[in-house]
Amino acid sequence: MTTYFAQVVDGVVTNVEVVSAEFIAANPDLYQGEWIETFRDVAGKTYAGIGYLWNGTDFSLPPTPDLPPVP
C-alpha cells in the first residue's frame, strides 16, 4: 500500500512525499520535524498539498485573498 506523508512547519505543509512511517522513523536525519500521514481517495480526509494548512485534525486549503473586481 502506498502511503503519503506531509511535512508540516508552523501549521503549513512544506513538502509531501511517498514514504512509509517506518522509513521516516528509521531516518530522522532525512525526515526532520513533523510528518503527518495524508490520504488520497479516502472519504472524509483531505490530501495535503504544499501550502495547505494543518489544524491538528485535517488539512485544508489556505484562504484565498479577496481580489478587487475586474472593471
Sine and cosine of phi, psi and omega as CSV:
sin_phi,cos_phi,sin_psi,cos_psi,sin_omega,cos_omega
0.00,0.00,0.71,-0.70,0.02,-1.00
-0.99,0.16,0.73,-0.68,0.06,-1.00
-0.86,-0.52,0.54,-0.84,-0.04,-1.00
-0.84,-0.54,0.67,-0.74,0.04,-1.00
-0.76,-0.65,0.62,-0.78,0.03,-1.00
-0.94,-0.35,0.74,-0.67,0.10,-0.99
-0.99,0.10,0.78,-0.63,-0.05,-1.00
-0.88,-0.47,0.81,-0.59,0.05,-1.00
-0.83,-0.56,0.88,-0.48,-0.01,-1.00
0.80,0.60,0.65,0.76,0.07,-1.00
0.99,0.15,0.09,1.00,-0.03,-1.00
-0.85,-0.53,0.71,-0.70,0.03,-1.00
-0.96,0.28,0.81,-0.58,-0.01,-1.00
-0.93,-0.37,-0.24,0.97,-0.04,-1.00
-0.31,-0.95,0.54,-0.84,0.11,-0.99
-0.73,-0.68,0.75,-0.66,-0.03,-1.00
-0.68,-0.73,0.46,-0.89,0.14,-0.99
-1.00,0.03,0.94,-0.35,-0.09,-1.00
-0.29,-0.96,0.39,-0.92,0.04,-1.00
-1.00,-0.06,0.39,-0.92,0.05,-1.00
-0.88,0.47,-0.59,0.81,0.00,-1.00
-0.91,0.42,-0.65,0.76,0.01,-1.00
-0.92,0.39,-0.65,0.76,0.05,-1.00
-0.87,0.49,-0.73,0.68,-0.02,-1.00
-0.90,0.45,-0.58,0.82,-0.03,-1.00
-0.98,0.17,-0.21,0.98,-0.07,-1.00
-0.75,-0.66,0.88,0.47,-0.07,-1.00
-0.89,0.45,-0.41,0.91,0.04,-1.00
-0.94,0.33,-0.53,0.85,0.02,-1.00
-0.99,0.13,-0.50,0.87,-0.10,-0.99
-0.84,-0.54,0.94,0.33,0.00,-1.00
-0.99,0.16,0.43,-0.90,0.05,-1.00
1.00,0.10,-0.39,-0.92,-0.10,-1.00
-0.99,-0.12,0.82,-0.57,0.04,-1.00
-0.86,-0.51,0.83,-0.55,-0.06,-1.00
-0.90,-0.44,0.73,-0.68,0.04,-1.00
-0.93,0.38,0.68,-0.73,0.05,-1.00
-0.81,-0.58,0.49,-0.87,-0.19,-0.98
-0.85,-0.53,0.67,-0.75,0.10,-1.00
-0.98,-0.18,0.66,-0.75,0.10,-1.00
0.84,0.55,0.64,0.77,0.08,-1.00
-0.87,-0.49,0.85,-0.52,-0.02,-1.00
-0.84,0.54,0.71,-0.71,0.04,-1.00
0.99,0.11,0.01,1.00,0.03,-1.00
-0.86,-0.51,0.57,-0.82,0.03,-1.00
-0.96,-0.27,0.79,-0.62,0.07,-1.00
-0.97,0.25,0.81,-0.59,-0.08,-1.00
-0.98,0.19,0.60,-0.80,0.15,-0.99
-0.82,-0.58,0.28,-0.96,0.02,-1.00
-0.86,0.52,0.75,-0.66,-0.03,-1.00
0.99,-0.11,-0.23,0.97,0.05,-1.00
-0.91,0.41,0.34,-0.94,0.00,-1.00
-0.97,-0.25,0.56,-0.83,0.05,-1.00
-0.90,-0.43,0.84,-0.54,-0.04,-1.00
-0.97,-0.23,0.17,0.99,-0.03,-1.00
0.99,-0.12,-0.22,0.98,0.00,-1.00
-0.81,-0.59,-0.68,0.73,-0.05,-1.00
-0.47,-0.88,0.20,-0.98,0.04,-1.00
-0.99,-0.10,0.48,-0.88,0.06,-1.00
-0.54,-0.84,0.38,-0.93,0.09,-1.00
-0.92,0.39,0.56,-0.83,0.10,-1.00
-0.94,0.35,0.42,-0.91,0.03,-1.00
-0.89,0.45,0.57,-0.82,0.04,-1.00
-1.00,-0.02,0.62,-0.78,0.00,-1.00
-0.94,0.35,0.51,-0.86,0.10,-1.00
-0.96,0.29,0.80,-0.60,0.00,-1.00
-0.98,-0.22,0.55,-0.83,0.02,-1.00
-0.93,0.38,0.48,-0.88,0.01,-1.00
-0.89,0.46,0.52,-0.86,0.03,-1.00
-0.99,0.16,0.79,-0.61,-0.02,-1.00
-0.93,0.36,0.00,0.00,0.00,0.00
